[in-house]
């Protein structure tokens, strides 16, 4: 299984987490499962977007985004997803 790389971004009320998994379908499903678990636990529903260009498979990724995150709930959501995926470092 390929490694998952996490990248965090925040601007004013926007928060986003990019999880790069390459073209590894097992990693992708693991990420989607973690996101769904945290959605169920938290009651939050962030936008989840897939971006995969198979001509550059190492850049395939899933994005989790919170727009207008006044309460800054996105950070806690991301931490739970990262914990479920056993990702210790986020760039």
DOSEZA-30271 format. One record per residue: x, y, z of N, C-alpha, C in turn; residue in one letter. Coordinates in steps of 0.05 Angstrom, whole numbers, plus 5000, padded with zeros to 4 digits. Example, Ala and Ser with C-alpha at 12.3 -4.5 7.8 and 13.67 -1.06 7.14 Angstrom:
<atoms>
ATOM     nu     nv     nw    cau    cav    caw     cu     cv     cw   res
ATOM   5264   4886   5156   5246   4910   5156   5264   4934   5156     A
ATOM   5257   4955   5142   5273   4979   5143   5258   5001   5157     S
</atoms>
This chain:
<atoms>
ATOM     nu     nv     nw    cau    cav    caw     cu     cv     cw   res
ATOM   5017   4976   5000   5000   5000   5000   5018   5025   5000     X
ATOM   5010   5044   4984   5026   5068   4983   5020   5086   5007     X
ATOM   5038   5104   5012   5035   5122   5035   5016   5145   5029     X
ATOM   5002   5154   5049   4985   5177   5046   4999   5202   5057     X
ATOM   5000   5223   5041   5012   5248   5049   4990   5269   5054     X
ATOM   4992   5283   5076   4972   5303   5083   4982   5331   5082     X
ATOM   4966   5349   5071   4973   5377   5069   4949   5394   5079     X
ATOM   4954   5412   5097   4934   5428   5110   4936   5457   5099     X
ATOM   4913   5470   5096   4912   5498   5087   4889   5513   5101     X
ATOM   4895   5537   5109   4875   5553   5122   4878   5582   5113     X
ATOM   4855   5594   5107   4854   5623   5100   4828   5634   5111     X
ATOM   4830   5653   5128   4807   5665   5140   4787   5644   5149     X
ATOM   4764   5642   5136   4743   5622   5144   4744   5596   5129     X
ATOM   4764   5592   5112   4767   5568   5096   4788   5550   5109     X
ATOM   4782   5524   5110   4801   5504   5119   4800   5481   5100     X
ATOM   4823   5470   5093   4824   5448   5075   4846   5428   5082     X
ATOM   4840   5403   5076   4860   5382   5081   4862   5366   5055     X
ATOM   4885   5364   5044   4890   5348   5020   4904   5322   5028     X
ATOM   4893   5300   5019   4904   5274   5025   4913   5261   4999     X
ATOM   4939   5261   4993   4949   5250   4969   4954   5221   4973     X
ATOM   4942   5204   4956   4944   5175   4959   4954   5161   4934     X
ATOM   4961   5176   4913   4970   5163   4889   4946   5149   4876     X
ATOM   4951   5131   4858   4929   5117   4845   4922   5091   4860     X
ATOM   4929   5089   4885   4924   5065   4902   4895   5065   4911     X
ATOM   4879   5048   4900   4850   5046   4907   4845   5038   4936     X
ATOM   4863   5022   4947   4860   5014   4975   4863   5038   4993     X
ATOM   4883   5055   4988   4887   5079   5004   4863   5098   5001     X
ATOM   4854   5101   4977   4831   5118   4972   4807   5109   4988     X
ATOM   4801   5083   4988   4779   5073   5003   4783   5076   5033     X
ATOM   4807   5073   5042   4814   5077   5071   4808   5105   5079     X
ATOM   4816   5125   5062   4811   5153   5067   4781   5159   5068     X
ATOM   4767   5149   5048   4737   5154   5046   4723   5142   5071     X
ATOM   4732   5119   5079   4720   5106   5103   4725   5123   5128     X
ATOM   4750   5133   5131   4756   5150   5154   4740   5176   5154     X
ATOM   4737   5188   5131   4721   5212   5128   4692   5206   5136     X
ATOM   4681   5185   5126   4653   5178   5132   4649   5172   5162     X
ATOM   4668   5159   5175   4667   5153   5203   4666   5180   5219     X
ATOM   4683   5198   5212   4685   5224   5227   4660   5240   5221     X
ATOM   4649   5239   5197   4624   5253   5191   4601   5242   5209     X
ATOM   4600   5216   5212   4580   5204   5230   4584   5212   5259     X
ATOM   4609   5212   5268   4615   5219   5296   4610   5248   5302     X
ATOM   4616   5266   5283   4615   5295   5288   4590   5308   5279     X
ATOM   4575   5296   5261   4552   5309   5249   4558   5331   5229     X
ATOM   4584   5334   5222   4593   5354   5203   4593   5341   5175     X
ATOM   4589   5358   5155   4590   5349   5127   4607   5367   5110     X
ATOM   4633   5364   5111   4650   5381   5094   4647   5372   5064     X
ATOM   4657   5389   5047   4659   5382   5018   4682   5362   5015     X
ATOM   4677   5341   5000   4698   5321   4994   4701   5320   4964     X
ATOM   4724   5326   4954   4729   5328   4925   4752   5309   4918     X
ATOM   4748   5294   4897   4769   5277   4887   4782   5290   4863     X
ATOM   4809   5289   4862   4824   5299   4839   4844   5278   4831     X
ATOM   4840   5265   4809   4859   5244   4800   4863   5246   4770     X
ATOM   4887   5250   4762   4895   5250   4734   4913   5225   4731     X
ATOM   4903   5204   4719   4919   5180   4717   4944   5183   4701     X
ATOM   4947   5205   4686   4972   5209   4672   4994   5218   4692     X
ATOM   4986   5227   4716   5004   5234   4737   4993   5221   4763     X
ATOM   4994   5194   4764   4980   5180   4786   4990   5187   4814     X
ATOM   5015   5195   4816   5026   5201   4843   5013   5226   4855     X
ATOM   4998   5241   4840   4985   5265   4850   4955   5261   4855     X
ATOM   4944   5237   4852   4916   5232   4858   4911   5238   4888     X
ATOM   4889   5253   4893   4884   5262   4920   4854   5266   4926     X
ATOM   4848   5266   4951   4821   5273   4961   4825   5299   4977     X
ATOM   4806   5317   4973   4807   5342   4988   4782   5343   5006     X
ATOM   4787   5352   5031   4765   5357   5050   4765   5387   5055     X
ATOM   4742   5400   5050   4742   5429   5053   4718   5439   5070     X
ATOM   4724   5459   5086   4703   5473   5101   4704   5502   5091     X
ATOM   4682   5512   5081   4680   5540   5073   4664   5554   5095     X
ATOM   4670   5579   5100   4656   5595   5121   4656   5580   5147     X
ATOM   4679   5571   5156   4682   5556   5181   4686   5576   5204     X
ATOM   4664   5589   5211   4665   5609   5232   4674   5597   5259     X
ATOM   4664   5573   5265   4669   5560   5291   4695   5545   5291     X
ATOM   4709   5545   5269   4735   5530   5266   4732   5501   5274     X
ATOM   4710   5489   5265   4705   5460   5271   4722   5442   5252     X
ATOM   4731   5453   5230   4746   5438   5211   4771   5426   5222     X
ATOM   4785   5441   5238   4810   5431   5250   4807   5406   5266     X
ATOM   4786   5405   5282   4781   5381   5299   4773   5358   5281     X
ATOM   4757   5363   5260   4749   5343   5241   4774   5331   5227     X
ATOM   4792   5348   5218   4816   5339   5205   4834   5322   5224     X
ATOM   4836   5331   5249   4852   5316   5268   4842   5288   5272     X
ATOM   4815   5285   5273   4803   5258   5276   4808   5241   5252     X
ATOM   4806   5253   5228   4812   5238   5203   4841   5228   5203     X
ATOM   4859   5247   5209   4888   5240   5209   4894   5218   5230     X
ATOM   4881   5220   5253   4884   5199   5274   4875   5172   5264     X
ATOM   4852   5171   5251   4841   5146   5241   4859   5134   5219     X
ATOM   4873   5151   5204   4891   5142   5183   4919   5138   5193     X
ATOM   4924   5143   5219   4950   5140   5232   4971   5157   5218     X
ATOM   4963   5181   5211   4982   5201   5199   4991   5219   5221     X
ATOM   5017   5219   5226   5028   5235   5248   5038   5262   5239     X
ATOM   5043   5266   5213   5054   5292   5203   5037   5302   5181     X
ATOM   5031   5328   5182   5016   5341   5162   5031   5366   5153     X
ATOM   5035   5370   5128   5050   5393   5118   5031   5416   5112     X
</atoms>
